Amino acid sequence: MSEKKKKKPQKLKARLPRGFVDRSPADIRATDEMVSKIKAVYERYGFDPVETPIFEYTDCLGKFLPDQDRPNEGVFSVQDDDEQWMSLRYDLTAPLARHVAENINEIQLPYRTYRAGWVFRNEKPGPGRFRQFMQFDADTVGAPGVQADAEMCMMMADTMEALGIARGDYVIRVNNRKVLDGLMEAIGLGEEENGSTRLTVLRALDKLDKFGVEGVKLLLGDGRKDESGDFTPGAKLGVGQIEFICEYIDVALRGLSETVAFLDRIGEQDTEWHVSPIIEAFSEIDQLATLIEACGYGADRIKIDPSVVRGLEYYTGPVYEAELLFDVTNEKGETVQFGSVGGGGRYDGLVKRFTGQDVPATGFSIGVSRLMTALKNLGKLGQDEVIQPVLVTVMDGDTEALGRYQKMVQTLREAGIRAEMYQGNWKKFGNQLKYADRRGCPLAIIQGSDEREAGKVQIKDLIEGKRLSGEITDNVTWRESRPAQIEVAEDRIVAEVIRMLADQAEDRAKSG
């Protein structure tokens, strides 16, 4: 009986985890371009950079769940060798609070800082919804006054314009969490034991722009099933509570004056809804609005909007959202406004969790990937052309020749020109030119033994050569069309390369 054939080992399947993406050179360059413009605004406002690690102890993030073996609700967690749980950060604010608390005696307050970095959410991915994405935050820690919140709003407006977003295509919308807390108190959810329900209600309200009033109603009630069949449990409020909240949303969407008038009317009536805490909270909004107007920021840039909700539970005062107003087509083919690209607010209690002392703070977070998508829609990003490297080809593979070719490359680089030496199998010269073509190299430098003895090189214009190859149909015309390849003295390489690249740039400008 013949021996059974040994099974071949299975090849490992290359696969990307759901909710994560590989980034292309174009995306990376576009991100760098955008981030540098945002940094310039933050620096002008006197903010300094700081960086925290992507892992924090889970309890420091405020996400520790003692009733579960693994605290991974919303965050990705691992257990360290000392049995402490660590989690990938889900935003940049909670790590900043830990950093400030740990260094409170060394940090000069008010502490004005900005950070850009990756954050991670252990949530179901979907269209435009990723488990890893970049945020760019600015925060002022140790400033209790509403003027710090006003400055954040003004800085966000300046950032939008620095990125090329025209006035009228964006607005910074502002509300106050105390208004929303007053709303919760009015419907009987003010007590501490209602914290979980309160948060569910606020998160439902935060979905208003996404699901509309009817979708919010479902989330305030028993829950909502999405198109994929996934069910999100609701806040399970009573019919009267839901009706009151929806009535408030309706007037809030109409503006500040109508909202105040509505609250005054309710306050004068003998109803079960106690709206005085909401009315009191509006005085802080008025103060912020006065500061913003004094600095020349009109409602076309920064707008008081009582319908704004931020879903995170640590906000304690003003909350703000940067919204883009131009139309785009969504994945369903519908024309919709682009919507929010960032938000933030005051979070006076976050540092106190560690220190036991009041440390006021306010900050703003930009969703980098989402804002980058918006800027590409507007044609404001990734427009700078990246010229691929000049390729120095290899005709001889001995050490002396390789050193000579590499010296040519270094000479080009020292002149500020992107350049590389071919690193593949040099014996098949045709493959070198195929590589250059696929890479999009503008020029190829060729030096065989004949050119070396004469102290010369051939410079091949690959862009012009490609164009000519589409027009030339016979060998005679080909031989007569040699401008696509010239011979120059070795000491003229840099000058000729600069000239030929400039000619190509001029041709692109004309054709563009």
C-alpha positions as CSV (number, residue, x, y, z in Angstrom):
1,M,0.0,0.0,0.0
2,S,1.5,3.3,-1.1
3,E,2.3,5.9,1.5
4,K,-0.3,8.7,1.7
5,K,0.8,11.9,0.1
6,K,1.7,14.5,2.6
7,K,-0.7,17.4,2.7
8,K,0.8,20.6,1.4
9,P,0.8,23.3,4.1
10,Q,-2.0,25.8,3.6
11,K,-0.9,29.2,2.5
12,L,-1.7,31.9,4.9
13,K,-4.5,34.0,3.5
14,A,-3.7,37.7,3.4
15,R,-6.7,39.6,4.7
16,L,-7.3,43.0,6.2
17,P,-9.3,43.1,9.5
18,R,-12.8,44.6,9.1
19,G,-13.0,48.3,9.8
20,F,-9.4,49.0,9.0
21,V,-7.8,50.3,5.8
22,D,-4.4,50.5,4.1
23,R,-3.4,54.0,3.3
24,S,-2.0,55.0,-0.1
25,P,0.8,57.5,-0.7
26,A,-1.7,60.0,-2.0
27,D,-3.8,59.7,1.1
28,I,-0.8,60.0,3.4
29,R,0.5,63.1,1.5
30,A,-3.0,64.7,1.6
31,T,-3.3,64.1,5.3
32,D,0.1,65.6,6.0
33,E,-0.8,68.6,3.9
34,M,-4.1,69.1,5.8
35,V,-2.5,68.5,9.2
36,S,0.2,71.1,8.6
37,K,-2.4,73.7,7.8
38,I,-4.4,73.0,11.0
39,K,-1.1,73.0,13.0
40,A,-0.3,76.5,11.7
41,V,-3.6,77.9,13.0
42,Y,-3.2,76.2,16.4
43,E,0.4,77.4,16.7
44,R,-0.8,80.9,15.9
45,Y,-3.2,80.7,18.8
46,G,-0.4,79.8,21.1
47,F,-1.0,76.1,21.5
48,D,1.9,73.6,21.8
49,P,2.1,69.9,20.8
50,V,2.1,67.0,23.1
51,E,1.8,63.2,22.5
52,T,0.4,60.4,24.6
53,P,0.7,56.6,23.8
54,I,-2.0,54.8,22.0
55,F,-2.5,52.4,25.0
56,E,-3.9,53.6,28.4
57,Y,-4.9,51.6,31.4
58,T,-8.6,50.8,30.8
59,D,-9.8,52.3,34.1
60,C,-8.1,55.6,33.2
61,L,-10.2,55.8,30.0
62,G,-13.3,55.4,32.1
63,K,-14.3,52.2,30.2
64,F,-13.6,49.5,32.8
65,L,-16.6,47.1,33.1
66,P,-16.2,44.9,36.2
67,D,-19.1,42.7,35.3
68,Q,-17.3,41.4,32.2
69,D,-14.2,39.2,31.9
70,R,-12.9,41.4,29.1
71,P,-13.6,45.1,29.2
72,N,-14.0,45.5,25.4
73,E,-17.3,47.3,25.1
74,G,-16.4,50.1,22.7
75,V,-12.6,49.7,23.1
76,F,-10.0,47.1,22.2
77,S,-8.4,45.7,25.3
78,V,-5.5,43.4,26.4
79,Q,-4.3,42.2,29.8
80,D,-0.7,43.1,30.7
81,D,1.6,40.6,32.4
82,D,0.7,42.2,35.8
83,E,-3.0,41.4,35.1
84,Q,-3.9,45.1,34.5
85,W,-6.2,45.8,31.6
86,M,-5.0,48.2,28.9
87,S,-7.0,49.6,26.1
88,L,-6.3,51.3,22.8
89,R,-7.5,54.9,23.3
90,Y,-10.9,55.7,21.9
91,D,-10.3,59.5,21.7
92,L,-7.5,61.9,22.5
93,T,-9.3,63.7,25.4
94,A,-9.3,61.0,28.1
95,P,-5.5,60.4,27.7
96,L,-4.9,64.1,28.0
97,A,-6.8,64.2,31.3
98,R,-4.6,61.4,32.6
99,H,-1.4,63.2,31.3
100,V,-2.4,66.5,33.0
101,A,-3.4,64.8,36.3
102,E,-0.1,62.8,36.4
103,N,2.0,65.9,35.7
104,I,-0.2,68.5,37.5
105,N,2.7,69.9,39.6
106,E,5.0,70.4,36.5
107,I,2.4,71.7,34.0
108,Q,1.8,75.4,33.7
109,L,-1.9,76.2,33.9
110,P,-3.7,77.2,31.8
111,Y,-2.2,74.4,29.6
112,R,-2.8,75.0,25.9
113,T,-2.0,71.9,23.8
114,Y,-2.8,70.1,20.5
115,R,-2.4,66.5,19.5
116,A,-2.9,64.5,16.3
117,G,-3.1,60.7,16.4
118,W,-5.0,57.5,15.8
119,V,-7.9,56.4,17.9
120,F,-9.7,53.1,18.0
121,R,-13.4,52.0,18.4
122,N,-14.5,48.4,19.0
123,E,-17.7,48.9,17.1
124,K,-19.4,47.4,14.1
125,P,-17.8,48.9,10.9
126,G,-19.9,50.2,8.0
127,P,-19.7,52.6,5.0
128,G,-17.5,55.5,6.1
129,R,-17.3,54.1,9.6
130,F,-13.9,52.7,10.6
131,R,-12.5,51.1,13.7
132,Q,-9.2,53.1,13.4
133,F,-9.2,56.8,12.4
134,M,-7.2,59.9,13.1
135,Q,-8.3,62.8,15.2
136,F,-6.7,66.2,15.7
137,D,-7.4,67.9,19.0
138,A,-6.8,71.2,20.7
139,D,-7.5,71.8,24.4
140,T,-7.2,74.4,27.1
141,V,-6.9,72.9,30.6
142,G,-7.2,75.2,33.7
143,A,-9.3,78.0,32.2
144,P,-12.8,78.1,33.8
145,G,-14.2,81.1,31.9
146,V,-16.5,81.0,28.9
147,Q,-14.0,83.0,27.0
148,A,-11.9,79.8,26.6
149,D,-14.9,78.1,24.9
150,A,-15.4,81.2,22.7
151,E,-11.8,81.0,21.6
152,M,-12.2,77.4,20.7
153,C,-15.1,78.2,18.4
154,M,-13.2,81.0,16.8
155,M,-10.1,78.9,16.3
156,M,-12.3,76.2,14.6
157,A,-13.8,78.8,12.2
158,D,-10.3,80.1,11.4
159,T,-9.2,76.5,10.8
160,M,-12.0,75.8,8.3
161,E,-11.0,78.9,6.3
162,A,-7.3,78.1,6.5
163,L,-8.2,74.8,4.8
164,G,-9.9,76.7,1.9
165,I,-13.5,76.1,3.0
166,A,-15.3,79.2,2.0
167,R,-17.6,81.2,4.4
168,G,-21.1,79.9,3.8
169,D,-19.8,76.3,3.2
170,Y,-19.3,75.7,7.0
171,V,-20.7,76.8,10.3
172,I,-19.6,76.2,13.9
173,R,-22.8,75.4,15.8
174,V,-22.8,76.0,19.6
175,N,-25.0,74.8,22.5
176,N,-24.5,74.2,26.2
177,R,-24.6,70.8,27.9
178,K,-26.3,72.5,30.9
179,V,-29.3,73.1,28.6
180,L,-29.4,69.4,27.8
181,D,-28.9,68.4,31.4
182,G,-31.8,70.8,32.2
183,L,-33.9,69.0,29.6
184,M,-33.1,65.7,31.3
185,E,-34.1,67.1,34.6
186,A,-37.3,68.5,33.1
187,I,-38.4,65.0,32.0
188,G,-37.5,63.4,35.4
189,L,-34.0,62.0,34.6
190,G,-32.0,64.4,36.7
191,E,-31.1,61.9,39.5
192,E,-27.8,60.0,39.5
193,E,-29.4,56.6,39.2
194,N,-30.7,57.7,35.8
195,G,-27.2,58.2,34.4
196,S,-27.4,55.3,31.9
197,T,-30.8,56.3,30.6
198,R,-29.7,60.0,30.3
199,L,-26.7,59.0,28.2
200,T,-28.9,56.8,25.9
201,V,-31.2,59.8,25.4
202,L,-28.4,62.1,24.6
203,R,-26.9,59.7,22.1
204,A,-30.3,59.3,20.5
205,L,-30.5,63.1,20.1
206,D,-27.0,63.1,18.7
207,K,-28.3,61.0,15.8
208,L,-30.9,63.6,14.7
209,D,-28.9,64.6,11.6
210,K,-28.4,61.0,10.6
211,F,-31.8,59.4,11.4
212,G,-34.2,62.4,11.5
213,V,-36.9,63.0,14.1
214,E,-38.7,59.7,13.5
215,G,-35.4,57.7,14.0
216,V,-34.8,59.6,17.2
217,K,-38.3,58.8,18.4
218,L,-37.5,55.1,18.0
219,L,-34.2,55.4,19.9
220,L,-36.0,57.3,22.7
221,G,-38.6,54.5,22.9
222,D,-38.0,50.7,22.5
223,G,-35.2,51.0,20.0
224,R,-34.4,51.1,16.3
225,K,-33.5,48.4,13.7
226,D,-31.2,49.5,10.9
227,E,-31.2,48.3,7.3
228,S,-28.8,45.5,8.0
229,G,-31.2,44.1,10.7
230,D,-29.1,45.2,13.6
231,F,-31.1,46.4,16.6
232,T,-30.1,49.3,18.8
233,P,-32.0,49.2,22.2
234,G,-33.7,52.5,23.0
235,A,-34.0,54.6,26.2
236,K,-37.6,53.2,26.8
237,L,-39.0,56.6,27.8
238,G,-42.7,57.2,28.3
239,V,-44.9,58.6,25.5
240,G,-45.2,62.0,27.3
241,Q,-41.4,62.3,27.7
242,I,-40.8,61.5,24.1
243,E,-43.4,64.0,22.9
244,F,-41.9,66.8,25.1
245,I,-38.3,66.1,23.8
246,C,-39.5,66.0,20.2
247,E,-41.4,69.3,20.7
248,Y,-38.2,70.8,22.1
249,I,-36.2,69.5,19.1
250,D,-38.7,71.0,16.8
251,V,-38.4,74.5,18.2
252,A,-34.6,74.2,18.8
253,L,-34.2,73.6,15.1
254,R,-36.0,76.9,14.4
255,G,-33.4,78.9,16.4
256,L,-32.5,80.4,19.8
257,S,-35.3,83.0,20.1
258,E,-38.1,80.5,19.4
259,T,-36.5,78.0,21.8
260,V,-36.4,80.6,24.7
261,A,-40.0,81.6,23.9
262,F,-41.1,78.0,24.0
263,L,-39.4,77.4,27.4
264,D,-40.9,80.6,28.8
265,R,-44.3,79.5,27.7
266,I,-43.9,76.0,29.3
267,G,-42.5,77.6,32.5
268,E,-45.6,79.8,32.8
269,Q,-48.0,76.9,32.4
270,D,-49.0,74.4,35.1
271,T,-47.3,71.3,33.6
272,E,-45.2,68.4,34.9
273,W,-42.2,69.8,33.0
274,H,-39.8,71.8,35.1
275,V,-37.9,73.9,32.6
276,S,-36.3,76.6,34.9
277,P,-32.8,74.7,34.8
278,I,-32.9,75.0,31.0
279,I,-33.7,78.7,31.1
280,E,-30.9,79.3,33.6
281,A,-28.4,77.6,31.3
282,F,-29.2,79.9,28.4
283,S,-27.5,82.8,30.3
284,E,-24.1,81.2,29.7
285,I,-24.9,80.8,26.0
286,D,-25.7,84.5,25.8
287,Q,-22.3,85.4,27.4
288,L,-20.5,83.2,24.9
289,A,-22.4,84.7,22.0
290,T,-21.5,88.2,23.1
291,L,-17.8,87.4,23.2
292,I,-17.9,85.9,19.7
293,E,-19.8,88.8,18.2
294,A,-17.3,91.3,19.9
295,C,-14.5,89.6,17.9
296,G,-16.3,90.0,14.6
297,Y,-17.5,86.4,14.2
298,G,-21.1,86.6,12.8
299,A,-23.8,83.9,12.7
300,D,-22.5,83.0,9.2
301,R,-19.4,81.5,10.9
302,I,-20.4,80.7,14.5
303,K,-24.1,80.1,15.3
304,I,-25.9,79.4,18.6
305,D,-28.0,76.3,18.0
306,P,-30.0,74.7,20.8
307,S,-30.3,71.5,18.8
308,V,-26.6,70.6,19.1
309,V,-25.9,67.5,21.1
310,R,-22.5,65.8,21.8
311,G,-22.9,62.2,22.8
312,L,-20.0,61.7,25.2
313,E,-21.0,61.8,28.9
314,Y,-18.0,63.9,30.1
315,Y,-19.2,67.2,28.7
316,T,-20.2,69.7,31.4
317,G,-20.7,73.1,29.6
318,P,-20.6,74.6,26.1
319,V,-20.5,72.0,23.3
320,Y,-19.7,72.8,19.7
321,E,-19.7,71.2,16.3
322,A,-18.1,72.1,13.0
323,E,-20.5,71.4,10.2
324,L,-20.0,71.5,6.4
325,L,-23.0,72.8,4.5
326,F,-22.3,71.9,0.9
327,D,-24.1,69.0,-0.8
328,V,-22.7,65.6,-1.5
329,T,-24.1,62.3,-2.8
330,N,-24.2,59.6,-0.1
331,E,-23.8,55.8,-0.6
332,K,-27.6,55.5,-1.4
333,G,-27.3,58.1,-4.2
334,E,-29.1,60.7,-2.2
335,T,-28.1,64.4,-2.2
336,V,-27.3,65.4,1.5
337,Q,-25.3,68.0,3.3
338,F,-21.8,66.8,4.2
339,G,-22.4,67.3,7.9
340,S,-20.1,67.3,11.0
341,V,-16.3,67.1,10.7
342,G,-15.5,67.7,14.3
343,G,-16.8,68.8,17.7
344,G,-16.0,69.3,21.3
345,G,-16.9,71.1,24.5
346,R,-16.2,71.8,28.1
347,Y,-15.3,68.8,30.3
348,D,-14.6,70.1,33.8
349,G,-14.9,66.8,35.6
350,L,-12.5,64.6,33.5
351,V,-9.2,65.6,35.3
352,K,-11.0,65.7,38.7
353,R,-11.5,61.9,38.5
354,F,-7.7,61.6,39.1
355,T,-6.9,64.6,41.3
356,G,-10.1,65.1,43.3
357,Q,-9.8,68.8,42.6
358,D,-11.6,70.9,40.1
359,V,-9.5,71.3,36.9
360,P,-11.6,73.1,34.2
361,A,-11.0,72.1,30.6
362,T,-12.4,72.7,27.1
363,G,-11.3,71.3,23.8
364,F,-12.2,70.5,20.2
365,S,-11.6,67.4,18.1
366,I,-11.4,67.2,14.3
367,G,-12.1,63.9,12.4
368,V,-9.1,64.0,10.1
369,S,-10.3,61.3,7.6
370,R,-13.8,62.7,7.3
371,L,-12.5,66.3,6.9
372,M,-10.0,65.0,4.3
373,T,-12.9,63.5,2.3
374,A,-14.7,66.8,2.4
375,L,-11.7,68.8,1.2
376,K,-11.2,66.3,-1.7
377,N,-14.9,66.9,-2.6
378,L,-14.2,70.6,-2.7
379,G,-10.9,70.1,-4.7
380,K,-9.0,71.7,-1.9
381,L,-6.6,68.8,-1.1
382,G,-4.3,66.5,-2.9
383,Q,-4.0,68.8,-5.8
384,D,-0.2,69.2,-5.5
385,E,1.4,67.0,-8.1
386,V,4.0,64.5,-6.9
387,I,6.8,64.0,-9.4
388,Q,8.1,60.4,-9.4
389,P,11.9,59.8,-9.1
390,V,14.3,60.1,-12.0
391,L,15.6,56.5,-12.6
392,V,19.3,55.9,-13.0
393,T,19.5,52.6,-15.0
394,V,22.1,49.9,-14.5
395,M,24.1,48.7,-17.5
396,D,26.9,47.0,-15.6
397,G,26.6,45.1,-12.3
398,D,30.1,45.1,-11.0
399,T,30.9,47.0,-7.8
400,E,32.8,49.8,-9.5
401,A,29.9,50.5,-11.9
402,L,27.3,50.3,-9.2
403,G,29.2,52.8,-7.2
404,R,29.3,55.1,-10.2
405,Y,25.6,54.9,-10.8
406,Q,24.8,55.4,-7.1
407,K,27.1,58.5,-7.2
408,M,24.9,59.9,-10.0
409,V,21.8,59.3,-7.9
410,Q,23.4,61.1,-4.9
411,T,24.4,64.1,-7.0
412,L,20.8,64.4,-8.2
413,R,19.4,64.1,-4.7
414,E,21.9,66.8,-3.4
415,A,20.4,69.1,-6.0
416,G,16.9,68.5,-4.5
417,I,15.8,66.1,-7.3
418,R,13.9,62.8,-6.4
419,A,16.1,60.0,-7.8
420,E,16.7,56.3,-7.4
421,M,19.0,53.6,-8.9
422,Y,17.3,50.5,-10.4
423,Q,17.6,47.8,-7.8
424,G,16.1,44.8,-9.6
425,N,17.7,42.4,-12.1
426,W,19.9,44.8,-14.1
427,K,20.7,42.2,-16.9
428,K,17.2,42.6,-18.5
429,F,17.4,46.3,-19.5
430,G,13.9,46.2,-21.0
431,N,12.5,45.4,-17.5
432,Q,14.2,48.6,-16.2
433,L,12.3,50.7,-18.7
434,K,9.0,48.8,-18.0
435,Y,9.6,49.5,-14.3
436,A,10.2,53.2,-15.0
437,D,7.0,53.3,-17.0
438,R,4.9,51.7,-14.4
439,R,6.4,53.8,-11.7
440,G,5.7,56.9,-13.7
441,C,9.3,58.0,-13.7
442,P,9.7,61.2,-15.8
443,L,13.3,60.6,-17.0
444,A,15.7,57.7,-17.2
445,I,19.5,58.1,-17.2
446,I,21.5,55.5,-19.2
447,Q,25.3,55.0,-19.3
448,G,26.8,52.0,-21.0
449,S,30.5,51.4,-21.6
450,D,30.6,53.6,-24.7
451,E,29.0,56.6,-22.9
452,R,31.3,56.0,-19.9
453,E,34.5,56.1,-22.0
454,A,33.2,59.3,-23.7
455,G,32.3,60.8,-20.3
456,K,28.6,61.2,-21.3
457,V,25.2,59.9,-20.4
458,Q,21.9,59.4,-22.2
459,I,18.8,61.1,-20.7
460,K,15.6,59.6,-21.9
461,D,12.4,61.7,-21.6
462,L,9.9,58.9,-20.7
463,I,6.9,61.2,-20.8
464,E,7.7,62.6,-24.2
465,G,8.7,59.1,-25.4
466,K,5.4,57.7,-24.4
467,R,3.6,60.5,-26.3
468,L,5.7,60.0,-29.4
469,S,5.2,56.2,-29.4
470,G,1.5,56.8,-29.8
471,E,2.0,59.1,-32.8
472,I,4.9,57.3,-34.7
473,T,4.1,54.5,-37.1
474,D,7.4,53.8,-38.9
475,N,11.1,53.5,-38.1
476,V,12.1,56.5,-40.2
477,T,9.9,58.9,-38.2
478,W,11.1,57.2,-35.0
479,R,14.8,57.9,-35.9
480,E,14.0,61.5,-36.7
481,S,12.2,62.0,-33.4
482,R,15.2,61.8,-31.1
483,P,14.4,64.8,-28.8
484,A,12.9,62.2,-26.5
485,Q,16.5,61.1,-25.7
486,I,19.5,63.3,-25.5
487,E,23.2,62.8,-24.9
488,V,25.0,65.1,-22.4
489,A,28.3,65.4,-20.6
490,E,28.4,63.8,-17.2
491,D,29.0,67.1,-15.5
492,R,25.8,68.4,-17.1
493,I,23.4,65.8,-15.7
494,V,21.9,68.0,-13.0
495,A,21.4,71.0,-15.2
496,E,19.8,69.0,-18.0
497,V,17.5,67.0,-15.7
498,I,16.3,70.3,-14.1
499,R,15.7,71.8,-17.6
500,M,13.8,68.7,-18.9
501,L,11.7,68.4,-15.7
502,A,10.8,72.1,-16.1
503,D,9.7,71.5,-19.7
504,Q,7.5,68.6,-18.6
505,A,5.9,70.8,-15.9
506,E,5.2,73.5,-18.6
507,D,3.6,70.9,-20.9
508,R,1.4,69.7,-18.0
509,A,0.4,73.3,-17.2
510,K,-0.6,73.9,-20.9
511,S,-2.6,70.6,-21.1
512,G,-4.2,71.1,-17.7
